[in-house]
C-alpha cells in the first residue's frame, strides 16, 4: 500500500498494512472483535486511511485479562536467567526490525522518521536496562526483628494492565512493560486508538522470538469502551495509565474502587526559566527545538518560557526567527523537521488555544495558524509564540502543540514563583551559567523533574514522573519502578 504517490514504504511495512483490518493479539495469536467493529487508522501526514484495527468490547477485554493471568504462573515460574534470555531476544529482534517499526510509527503517529527510530532504540535500551536490573534483585531479604526469624519474599503480581497515549506509542510501551515483564508479570497493553499499529507489530514479533503465549497481549479499541473495560476489570493486578489528567482521574477512581494499585503518568505545563547570563542564541535554539519536537506533543515540554527582562527582547528576536525557519513536512520526508499533529481534533485544539489566548489579551509574536504542505492534506500547524500574563488560558492549560507562551521576570524569587504557578508538576528547566543558582532554582521548582541547561532529558536509571495534576504512583525508568512490579510478603517464625 502506498500512502501517497510521494511516499515509498518499506516492503515489510506494506506487507504489515496488508493484514488490515488488524486484529488485537492475545494469548499468542490474533484476537478479533466478534462484532466486526473496527477503528480507522489515518496517516496524520496525508489524511489518508492506512489500516483498520479491531474495536474490542468489554467481554473481549475481560477474556484477554483472563488469558494474561492464566499465562502468569508459567512465566513467573521460569528461572530468572531463562526469562531474561527471552526478553533479551525480544530486545535484539526489535533492534533488528528498527527501520520497519520506525516507519510504521512515523506513519501512524505522524512522527519524523528519525525521531521514531530513536523511540524504537529507546525501547530496546529500556528493556535491556530492566532485564539487567532484574537479574540482580534479591527476592528474599532477611529482616532484623529481635526474637524472630523473619524475611520478606518479593514476587510478581500477575497480569498488569497498561493504557498508553498516542504521542510516544512505542517508546512508552517500553517504559511501561519492561520492568513488569522482567519481574515476571504478564501484560495487557491497550494502545491509543489512533496509534495501535506498532503495539500489534511488537506482539507478533514477540511470538516469533519465543515469548510464551499470553505474556504480551495487545487489546485494541476505543478508550471509552475498551479502555474503560480494562480499567474496570477486577482481575488485573496492577494498572499503569499514561494520558490526560481527565481520563487519569477516571482510571484512578476505578482502581480505587477495585483496590488495584495504580500509576498515573499525566500531562504537564512545564516552564523554562532563562536567566540573563545565558548564551541567548543557543538557549533560543534549544527551546525552539524542544517546542517543535514532535510538534510540541510532548507531556514534559517547556511550554511557558519565563525570561529575564534584560535578555527578553534578544531572546524573542532569536526565537521568532528560528520558529519561522522550521521545515514542516510529511514525517517520511527526510527534509522535514516537524510533522503534523496526530488528528484533526488535535489540530483544532491547538489552533483553538491560540485564538482563546489572543482573545484573553495575549500578544501573538509568531503567527501559528494552519500550515500547508505541498501534496499532503495532513494536520499541519505552524509554531506559535504568544506573550502576556500567566493568568491567560494559553499559559495555564495544556495545549499539546507547538505553542510557547512567553513572560518576563526580574528576580530569581519571582521566576520561581512564576514557574510554580501551575496546577501541573511534571518537568521544568533552568538556564543559567551560575551553577549555584541553577541548583537553587532546580531544587525549588515544584515538579517531578528539574533539568539544568537542557530540556527533555531522559536516562534509564533517573526516575521520571509527575506530581500534582501530572501524576502519581512513583513514575518510570528507575530501580524503584522495577520494585513496584514485585509485591512483598513478610514471613515470620517466632524463636
Ligand atoms: P487520553 O487520556 O485521551 O488517552 C490516553 C489513553 O486512554 C488512550 O489509550 C485512550 O484510548 C484511553 N482512554 C480514553 N478514555 C478512556 C476511558 N474512559 N477509560 C480508560 N481509558 C481511556 O490522552 P491522549 O490524548 O492520548 O494523550 C495526551 C495526554 O497524555 C496529554 O495530557 C499528555 O501530557 C499525556 N502524556 C503524559 C505522559 C507522561 O509520561 N506523564 C507521556 C505522554 C503523554
Boltz pocket constraint, residues with backbone or C-beta under 6 A from the ligand:
constraints:
  - pocket:
      binder: B
      contacts: [[A, 163], [A, 164], [A, 165], [A, 166], [A, 167], [A, 168], [A, 190], [A, 191], [A, 192], [A, 193], [A, 221], [A, 222], [A, 223], [A, 224], [A, 225], [A, 226], [A, 227], [A, 228], [A, 229], [A, 231], [A, 242], [A, 243], [A, 244], [A, 245], [A, 247], [A, 248], [A, 250], [A, 251], [A, 265], [A, 266], [A, 267], [A, 268], [A, 298], [A, 299], [A, 300], [A, 398], [A, 400], [A, 426], [A, 466], [A, 470], [A, 471]]
      max_distance: 6.0
